[in-house]
Amino acid sequence: MRQQHKAKAAELRQCEHCSKTLERRRDANGRLEGFRDFMRRRFCSLSCANSRPKGGESRKASHYHARKQRAGSCDACGTSKRLQVHHIDEDWKNNEPANLQTLCVFCHAFWHAMHVRLGTKPTLRMPRLVSPLAATPAPAWCDCAPTATPSTRKPRKSLLSA
């Protein structure tokens, strides 16, 4: 006489998508799904498995969306070359316009390096850098006409005339 095997008791598990309780399936012949296969299953059906979120937004995608809001020049020094987007609160997922600042590579590196040196987190926008040369007005002699003083330099002797 053949012995009947007891079905292993499985712990209660739930579908990762819809939270429905998972049960061991029976095939067309009435046999139970293998215990190992049941323990590996994470979803109650293929439709739940295919409709689950696939991991959210990646870092690369978030930076792509932030670059769309990049301005034409650096907010700190005014250059228009090698621009990056700086997240003020350092959360790369927060792409609110109030949290983004356009900085050139050098200002961006300087701003983060300064905060690392100080042991703090940047919580404010990088201020506009003002050059002392740009702040002073041009001297009055710049508007003068060129002088008509002849040069005192002697002309060079030609090597061919020697």
ABEGO torsion letter per residue (X at the ends): XBBBBBBBBBBBBBBAAAGBBBBBBBBAAGBBBBAAAAAABABABAAAAAABBAGEBBAAAAAAAAAAABBABBAAAGBABGBBBBBAAGBAABABAAABBBBBAAAAAAAAAAAAAAGBBBABBBBBBBBAAAABBBBAAAABBBBABBBABBBBBBAAAX
